[in-house]
């Protein structure tokens, strides 16, 4: 099992835990708006690290983005496998063509 699949499984296991003992449970208890806002905050911190931070800061912030994305996906019952399947579907397609197909 790869790292992201293990993380997804850990997040699923902790989703219903006691919020006093689990950050994942805290996020789920607080709701989608909090989870979405936290993902957005981490994305901004990642951009900031990319532009002005060190390599280590970027790595850490990128990890935070992936973690919070998986928490949000789990809350919406969207699996990592579904996201990976969508990426597989897009493979070999120009990013410009793919984006234009969504705007058509």
Backbone as numpy.savetxt, mean C-alpha at the origin, in Angstrom:
# Nx Ny Nz CAx CAy CAz Cx Cy Cz
7.09 -18.12 0.21 6.23 -16.94 0.21 7.13 -15.70 0.21
6.80 -14.75 -0.61 7.64 -13.56 -0.68 7.25 -12.54 0.40
8.05 -11.51 0.51 7.90 -10.53 1.57 6.53 -9.87 1.58
6.06 -9.43 0.44 4.76 -8.75 0.41 3.62 -9.70 0.74
3.70 -10.94 0.30 2.66 -11.92 0.64 2.67 -12.20 2.14
3.85 -12.30 2.73 3.93 -12.51 4.19 3.35 -11.31 4.93
3.68 -10.11 4.45 3.15 -8.91 5.09 1.64 -8.86 4.96
1.12 -9.19 3.79 -0.33 -9.21 3.60 -0.99 -10.18 4.58
-0.39 -11.36 4.77 -0.94 -12.35 5.70 -0.88 -11.84 7.14
0.20 -11.18 7.51 0.32 -10.62 8.85 -0.73 -9.55 9.08
-0.93 -8.69 8.10 -1.94 -7.63 8.20 -3.32 -8.24 8.36
-3.63 -9.27 7.58 -4.94 -9.94 7.68 -5.13 -10.55 9.06
-4.08 -11.14 9.60 -4.17 -11.77 10.92 -4.38 -10.75 12.03
-3.86 -9.57 11.85 -3.93 -8.54 12.90 -5.12 -7.60 12.74
-5.80 -7.68 11.64 -6.91 -6.77 11.32 -7.94 -6.70 12.44
-8.29 -7.83 13.00 -9.31 -7.86 14.04 -8.77 -7.95 15.45
-7.49 -7.73 15.62 -6.87 -7.81 16.95 -7.31 -6.63 17.81
-6.86 -6.65 19.04 -7.13 -5.56 19.97 -6.36 -4.32 19.51
-7.06 -3.22 19.25 -6.37 -2.00 18.81 -5.30 -1.50 19.79
-5.40 -1.89 21.05 -4.39 -1.49 22.03 -3.07 -2.22 21.81
-3.13 -3.34 21.09 -1.91 -4.13 20.91 -1.44 -4.24 19.47
-2.17 -3.65 18.52 -1.82 -3.80 17.11 -2.09 -2.51 16.35
-1.05 -2.01 15.67 -1.20 -0.82 14.84 -2.16 -1.08 13.69
-2.11 -2.26 13.10 -3.03 -2.62 12.01 -4.47 -2.57 12.53
-4.70 -3.13 13.69 -6.04 -3.11 14.28 -6.47 -1.67 14.59
-5.55 -0.85 15.06 -5.86 0.56 15.31 -6.34 1.25 14.04
-5.59 1.04 12.96 -5.96 1.67 11.69 -7.33 1.19 11.23
-7.58 -0.11 11.30 -8.88 -0.64 10.89 -10.00 -0.12 11.78
-9.74 -0.01 13.05 -10.74 0.50 13.99 -11.08 1.96 13.68
-10.10 2.72 13.26 -10.30 4.15 13.00 -10.97 4.41 11.65
-10.91 3.45 10.74 -11.69 3.55 9.51 -10.89 3.92 8.26
-11.60 3.81 7.14 -10.99 4.03 5.83 -10.41 5.42 5.64
-11.09 6.42 6.15 -10.57 7.78 5.97 -9.20 7.94 6.60
-9.02 7.38 7.77 -7.73 7.46 8.45 -6.68 6.66 7.68
-7.06 5.47 7.23 -6.12 4.64 6.47 -5.70 5.34 5.17
-6.67 5.92 4.47 -6.38 6.60 3.21 -5.50 7.83 3.45
-5.83 8.58 4.49 -5.01 9.76 4.82 -3.59 9.36 5.17
-3.44 8.27 5.93 -2.10 7.82 6.32 -1.31 7.38 5.10
-1.95 6.68 4.16 -1.26 6.30 2.93 -0.82 7.55 2.17
-1.68 8.55 2.10 -1.32 9.80 1.44 -0.15 10.50 2.11
-0.14 10.52 3.44 0.97 11.13 4.18 2.28 10.41 3.86
2.21 9.09 3.85 3.42 8.31 3.56 3.88 8.53 2.13
2.95 8.68 1.20 3.31 8.95 -0.20 4.03 10.30 -0.31
3.52 11.31 0.38 4.17 12.62 0.36 5.56 12.54 0.99
5.68 11.81 2.08 7.00 11.64 2.71 7.96 10.91 1.78
7.45 9.99 0.99 8.29 9.28 0.02 8.77 10.23 -1.06
7.89 11.06 -1.55 8.28 12.05 -2.56 9.33 13.00 -1.99
9.11 13.46 -0.77 10.06 14.36 -0.12 11.42 13.68 0.03
11.43 12.43 0.44 12.69 11.69 0.59 13.37 11.51 -0.76
12.59 11.29 -1.81 13.17 11.12 -3.15 13.84 12.41 -3.62
13.25 13.54 -3.27 13.76 14.82 -3.75 14.85 15.41 -2.86
14.77 15.18 -1.56 15.70 15.87 -0.66 16.33 14.99 0.39
15.94 13.75 0.46 16.44 12.88 1.52 17.56 11.98 1.05
17.98 11.16 1.96 19.02 10.19 1.65 18.40 8.94 1.03
19.25 8.10 0.51 18.81 6.82 -0.04 18.10 6.00 1.05
18.65 5.96 2.25 18.05 5.22 3.35 16.67 5.77 3.72
16.52 7.09 3.71 15.21 7.68 3.98 14.19 7.26 2.93
14.61 7.26 1.67 13.71 6.84 0.60 13.30 5.38 0.77
14.24 4.53 1.09 13.93 3.11 1.30 12.91 2.97 2.43
13.13 3.64 3.53 12.21 3.56 4.66 10.82 4.08 4.34
10.75 5.19 3.65 9.44 5.76 3.29 8.73 4.88 2.27
9.47 4.31 1.33 8.86 3.40 0.35 8.27 2.18 1.06
8.97 1.67 2.06 8.45 0.55 2.84 7.16 0.95 3.55
7.13 2.17 4.09 5.92 2.66 4.77 4.75 2.74 3.79
5.01 3.20 2.57 3.94 3.28 1.56 3.39 1.90 1.27
4.26 0.94 1.04 3.81 -0.42 0.74 3.00 -0.99 1.90
3.47 -0.81 3.12 2.74 -1.29 4.29 1.34 -0.68 4.35
1.26 0.64 4.27 -0.04 1.30 4.40 -0.95 1.00 3.21
-0.39 0.79 2.03 -1.20 0.38 0.89 -1.82 -1.00 1.15
-1.02 -1.93 1.67 -1.55 -3.26 1.96 -2.61 -3.22 3.07
-2.45 -2.34 4.04 -3.47 -2.19 5.08 -4.78 -1.70 4.45
-4.70 -0.70 3.60 -5.89 -0.15 2.94 -6.53 -1.18 2.02
-5.73 -1.88 1.24 -6.27 -2.92 0.36 -6.98 -3.99 1.18
-6.37 -4.40 2.28 -6.98 -5.41 3.14 -8.32 -4.95 3.71
-8.39 -3.69 4.08 -9.64 -3.15 4.61 -10.74 -3.15 3.56
-10.36 -3.05 2.31 -11.33 -3.06 1.21 -11.49 -4.45 0.60
-10.89 -5.45 1.21 -10.94 -6.84 0.72 -10.43 -6.96 -0.71
-9.38 -6.22 -1.00 -8.68 -6.33 -2.29 -7.35 -7.03 -1.99
-7.11 -8.12 -2.68 -5.89 -8.88 -2.40 -4.71 -8.37 -3.22
-3.55 -8.64 -2.70 -2.32 -8.34 -3.43 -2.32 -9.08 -4.76
-2.84 -10.30 -4.77 -2.90 -11.09 -6.01 -3.71 -10.37 -7.09
-4.79 -9.69 -6.69 -5.59 -8.94 -7.66 -4.79 -7.79 -8.26
-4.04 -7.10 -7.42 -3.23 -5.97 -7.90 -2.12 -6.49 -8.81
-1.49 -7.59 -8.41 -0.44 -8.16 -9.25 -1.00 -8.65 -10.58
-2.21 -9.21 -10.58 -2.84 -9.65 -11.82 -3.09 -8.47 -12.75
-3.47 -7.34 -12.17 -3.67 -6.14 -12.99 -2.35 -5.67 -13.59
-1.29 -5.72 -12.80 0.03 -5.36 -13.34 0.44 -6.33 -14.45
0.16 -7.63 -14.25 0.45 -8.61 -15.29 -0.33 -8.30 -16.56
-1.60 -7.92 -16.40 -2.44 -7.59 -17.55 -1.85 -6.43 -18.34
-1.28 -5.48 -17.63 -0.73 -4.29 -18.28 0.66 -4.51 -18.87
1.32 -5.59 -18.48 2.69 -5.84 -18.95 2.73 -5.89 -20.47
3.71 -5.22 -21.02 3.88 -5.20 -22.47 3.07 -4.12 -23.16
2.29 -3.38 -22.38 1.50 -2.28 -22.93 2.18 -0.97 -22.58
2.29 -0.12 -23.54 2.87 1.20 -23.29 2.08 1.90 -22.18
2.78 2.52 -21.27 2.12 3.28 -20.21 1.22 4.36 -20.77
1.64 4.98 -21.86 0.82 6.01 -22.50 -0.44 5.38 -23.07
-0.30 4.25 -23.77 -1.47 3.57 -24.33 -2.42 3.11 -23.24
-1.89 2.57 -22.15 -2.72 2.08 -21.06 -3.49 3.23 -20.43
-2.83 4.35 -20.20 -3.49 5.50 -19.60 -4.57 6.04 -20.54
-4.26 6.11 -21.83 -5.25 6.60 -22.80 -6.47 5.68 -22.86
-6.29 4.38 -22.67 -7.42 3.45 -22.71 -8.38 3.69 -21.55
-7.87 4.21 -20.43 -8.74 4.51 -19.28 -9.49 5.80 -19.48
-8.97 6.68 -20.33 -9.60 7.98 -20.55 -10.55 7.98 -21.75
-10.61 6.85 -22.44 -11.44 6.80 -23.65 -12.91 6.65 -23.31
